[in-house]
Amino acid sequence: MPGPPGSRSVEGVQFSEDLRDEVAAGAITVSVRLWRRPKVRVGGRYPVAGVAIEVTAVELVPFSSITSADVRRSGESSREALRTRAAHAGPIHDDALVYRVVDGGLVCALNAGNSPLALPAGEVLLASADLVDGKLPPNAAAWLV
């Protein structure tokens, strides 16, 4: 089944077009999903906007337990904005069970394109080539935490 307009399905995960670059840059590290069962797994790696994110936690929690830090880490301006974005599978009340998906930990960024790529947030541990103005050159990889 296709996702909503502006979304892309990657192994069962959809990322809204307006959030993809921020997810890839590491600015968004929490996602709240209204799923019947988890569609990602801890340790799973999922491509987003030219980089791979790694899921470090998947928790089934009531929406009421989503914190203000979770809201900020999800890239939303408020709990209500987060509730609205996550509700495309149905309404989300405070007692609704949602999956809180966290990415983070060691990240490998791979630039298979033709121009330098902005790296996700984090400290570069190792890079296969020198960075160009803080960006990863073509045909190079970097590992960050």
Secondary structure, 3 states (H helix, E strand, C coil): CCCCCCEEEECCEEEECCCHHHHHCCCCCEEEECCCCCCCCCCCEEEECCEEEEEEEEEEEEHHHCCHHHHHHCCCCCHHHHHHHHHHHCCCCCCCEEEEEEECCCEEEEECCCCCEECCCCCEEEECCCCECCEECCCEEEEEC
